[in-house]
Amino acid sequence: MKPDMKQQATHFVQSHQVAVHKVRDAVIASARHFMAVVASVLPSDVVKKAEGDLERGEVVDFILTIRPYPVVITNALGKSGPFWDLVDACNFLWDATGSQWPYMTEEKREISLKWAIQHAQLVDATI
């Protein structure tokens, strides 16, 4: 019988509320920092949507909003690391709290949370 991934994700988020909120807040703060630097090179409708995504705490929607613009962003920054670290931070947070991967265990979710905050810190350090 397959595990109920939605139930596991909900349980993980509920039992790790403090850590999940800390990581989500760090990822959102890094994303806001990132957007303050790159907003001028993105279409205004993309900036508005991305900022709205962050305001609602929707890191997955945020990364999906800016994900089509790696060339524009990395050309403006002169480096690609901060963009890909932000993508990784958002995706690892999603891995930790979501239900899309049938192989996720509580241990793997905890590791994904750690990786999310590490990548968020890299964004702040390199942007």
C-alpha positions as CSV (number, residue, x, y, z in Angstrom):
1,M,0.0,0.0,0.0
2,K,1.3,3.4,-1.0
3,P,1.8,5.9,1.8
4,D,-0.5,8.9,2.0
5,M,1.9,11.7,1.0
6,K,-0.5,14.5,1.8
7,Q,-1.1,13.1,5.3
8,Q,2.7,12.7,5.8
9,A,3.3,16.3,4.6
10,T,0.6,17.7,6.8
11,H,2.0,15.8,9.8
12,F,5.5,16.9,9.1
13,V,4.5,20.6,8.8
14,Q,2.4,20.4,12.0
15,S,5.1,18.6,14.0
16,H,7.9,20.9,12.8
17,Q,5.9,24.2,12.8
18,V,8.7,26.3,14.2
19,A,11.4,25.0,11.9
20,V,9.1,25.2,8.8
21,H,8.1,28.8,9.6
22,K,11.7,29.8,10.3
23,V,12.9,28.3,6.9
24,R,9.9,29.8,5.0
25,D,10.5,33.2,6.5
26,A,14.3,33.0,5.6
27,V,13.5,31.9,2.0
28,I,10.9,34.7,1.6
29,A,13.4,37.2,3.0
30,S,16.1,36.1,0.6
31,A,13.6,36.2,-2.3
32,R,12.7,39.8,-1.4
33,H,16.3,40.7,-1.2
34,F,16.9,39.1,-4.6
35,M,13.9,40.9,-6.1
36,A,15.1,44.2,-4.8
37,V,18.3,43.7,-6.9
38,V,16.7,42.2,-10.1
39,A,13.3,43.8,-10.3
40,S,14.5,46.5,-12.7
41,V,15.4,43.9,-15.4
42,L,12.1,42.0,-15.3
43,P,8.8,42.9,-16.9
44,S,6.7,44.9,-14.5
45,D,3.8,42.4,-14.5
46,V,6.3,39.7,-13.5
47,V,7.6,41.8,-10.6
48,K,4.1,42.6,-9.4
49,K,3.1,38.9,-9.5
50,A,6.3,37.7,-7.8
51,E,5.9,40.3,-5.1
52,G,2.3,39.2,-4.6
53,D,3.4,35.6,-4.4
54,L,5.9,36.5,-1.6
55,E,3.3,38.6,0.2
56,R,1.0,35.6,0.4
57,G,4.0,33.3,1.4
58,E,3.7,31.3,-1.8
59,V,7.3,30.4,-2.5
60,V,6.4,27.8,-5.2
61,D,4.2,30.3,-7.1
62,F,7.0,32.9,-6.7
63,I,9.7,30.6,-8.2
64,L,7.4,29.6,-11.0
65,T,6.8,33.2,-11.7
66,I,10.5,34.1,-12.1
67,R,11.7,30.8,-13.4
68,P,11.3,31.7,-17.1
69,Y,13.8,34.5,-16.7
70,P,17.2,32.9,-15.8
71,V,19.1,34.5,-18.8
72,V,17.8,38.0,-18.2
73,I,18.5,37.7,-14.5
74,T,21.9,36.1,-14.7
75,N,23.0,38.5,-17.4
76,A,22.0,41.5,-15.2
77,L,23.8,40.0,-12.2
78,G,26.8,38.8,-14.1
79,K,26.6,35.5,-12.4
80,S,24.1,32.6,-12.1
81,G,24.6,31.4,-8.6
82,P,22.1,33.6,-6.7
83,F,19.3,32.7,-9.2
84,W,19.9,28.9,-9.0
85,D,20.4,29.1,-5.2
86,L,17.0,30.8,-4.9
87,V,15.4,28.2,-7.2
88,D,17.0,25.5,-4.9
89,A,15.9,27.2,-1.7
90,C,12.3,27.3,-2.9
91,N,12.3,23.8,-4.3
92,F,13.8,22.3,-1.2
93,L,11.2,24.0,1.0
94,W,8.5,22.6,-1.3
95,D,10.1,19.1,-1.1
96,A,10.1,19.4,2.7
97,T,6.5,20.5,3.1
98,G,4.8,19.1,-0.1
99,S,3.3,15.9,-1.1
100,Q,4.7,15.5,-4.6
101,W,7.4,12.9,-3.9
102,P,6.4,9.4,-2.9
103,Y,9.9,8.6,-1.5
104,M,10.0,11.4,1.0
105,T,10.5,10.4,4.6
106,E,10.5,12.5,7.7
107,E,14.4,12.4,7.7
108,K,14.5,13.5,4.0
109,R,12.1,16.3,4.7
110,E,14.3,17.5,7.6
111,I,17.3,17.4,5.3
112,S,15.4,19.4,2.6
113,L,14.5,22.0,5.2
114,K,18.3,22.4,6.0
115,W,19.2,22.6,2.4
116,A,16.5,25.2,1.8
117,I,17.9,27.5,4.5
118,Q,21.4,26.9,3.3
119,H,20.6,27.9,-0.3
120,A,18.6,31.0,1.0
121,Q,21.7,32.0,2.9
122,L,23.8,31.6,-0.2
123,V,21.5,34.0,-2.1
124,D,21.9,36.6,0.6
125,A,25.7,36.1,0.7
126,T,26.2,36.3,-3.1
127,I,23.6,38.7,-4.4
